[in-house]
């Protein structure tokens, strides 16, 4: 999604970039052109621009030969993920004033 054209604000896009580690170089935020398919494979005449997060590190760092395992993730990586991803993200959202849930 591109800020403005999808109802997302520039702040929303900054949050996505932060979450996807764009500043750290893990992913690149690339502009892409999307072509909508018509029914039964026919192409429509409606292309639109969007953005996609693309892996920026060497492909050798990806494990493409196994599926993600939720139970293994919980056992080995959940604590690290909560401390290093969720907590800083929440703190950043709170700083931006968009992380608070109103009751």
HUJO-V420410 format. One record per backbone hydrogen bond with DSSP energy under -0.5 kcal/mol. CO is the residue of the C=O (numbers start at 1). NH is the residue of the N-H. If there is no record, write none. Layout:
BEGIN
co->{CO/CO}
nh->{NH/NH}
END
This chain:
BEGIN
co->{2/2/3/8/9/10/11/12/13/14/15/16/17/18/21/21/21/22/26/26/28/28/30/32/32/34/34/36/38/39/42/45/46/48/50/52/52/54/58/59/62/63/68/69/70/71/72/73/73/77/78/79/80/81/81/82/85/86/87/88/89/90/91/92/93/93/93/94/100}
nh->{5/6/5/4/13/14/15/16/17/18/19/20/22/21/25/26/27/25/56/57/30/54/52/34/50/36/48/44/41/42/38/47/36/34/32/30/54/28/61/62/64/66/70/73/74/75/76/77/78/81/82/83/84/85/86/87/89/90/91/92/93/94/95/96/97/98/99/97/102}
END
